[in-house]
């Protein structure tokens, strides 16, 4: 299953940066989910912060445990 979505991390005052992400996770029951989307984050957010933000949303949707099979995060510009 592939879905596309746009997320905004909790906002803070200041500049934001938009990233494109792709992630694939697998549940303990074998369900696979690959999705991509745009993530807009405040200045100072780290790659780790972005990863944990996205994983918290996936855990809400699929529960725990989740295995991350693929994760990519790049600035959304050429």
C-alpha atoms as one frame of an Amber mdcrd trajectory, in Angstrom:
protein
   0.000   0.000   0.000   1.338   3.429  -0.895  -0.046   6.692   0.383   0.975
  10.291  -0.061   0.444  12.817   2.689   1.561  16.187   3.967   2.488  16.619
   7.623   3.454  19.617   9.652   5.488  19.028  12.773   4.596  20.984  15.917
   5.280  24.603  15.040   7.746  26.947  16.636   8.358  30.585  15.853  10.759
  31.191  12.987  11.707  29.659   9.689  10.456  26.302   8.446  11.937  23.782
   6.020  10.015  21.365   3.803  11.306  17.804   3.384  10.168  14.922   1.196
  10.137  11.553   2.965   9.664   7.933   1.941   9.206   5.229   4.544   8.328
   1.539   4.546   7.276  -0.217   7.738   6.082  -3.718   8.565   3.772  -4.679
  11.434   4.183  -7.785  13.580   1.333  -9.321  11.529   3.262  -8.814   8.293
   1.328  -5.812   6.980   3.594  -3.634   4.816   3.059   0.088   4.328   5.089
   2.368   2.095   4.256   6.032   2.034   5.734   9.300   0.937   4.872  12.848
   1.683   6.006  16.306   2.597   7.015  17.218   6.125   7.329  20.883   7.074
   9.413  21.381  10.201  10.558  24.382  12.244  14.151  25.584  12.259  16.335
  23.443  14.490  14.482  20.172  13.863  16.908  17.285  13.343  16.653  14.210
  11.136  16.029  12.219  14.323  13.182  14.585  15.324  11.575  14.103  11.895
  11.931  10.320  12.109  10.340  10.163  15.571   7.518  12.492  14.494   6.667
  10.269  11.509   7.026   7.052  13.525   4.644   8.322  16.203   2.005   8.844
  13.505   2.608   5.369  12.067   2.401   3.790  15.539  -0.943   5.530  16.122
  -2.201   4.010  12.880  -0.660   0.511  13.072   0.265  -0.032  16.734   3.509
  -1.407  18.137   5.843  -3.015  17.272   6.798  -1.694  13.841   9.880  -2.627
  11.863  11.325   0.122   9.690  12.416  -1.379   6.389  13.244   1.903   4.657
  13.448   5.581   5.592  14.586   8.493   3.417  14.371  12.207   4.199  15.631
  14.906   1.833  15.046  18.650   1.450  12.178  19.163  -0.989  14.037  21.179
  -3.610  16.284  20.558  -6.593
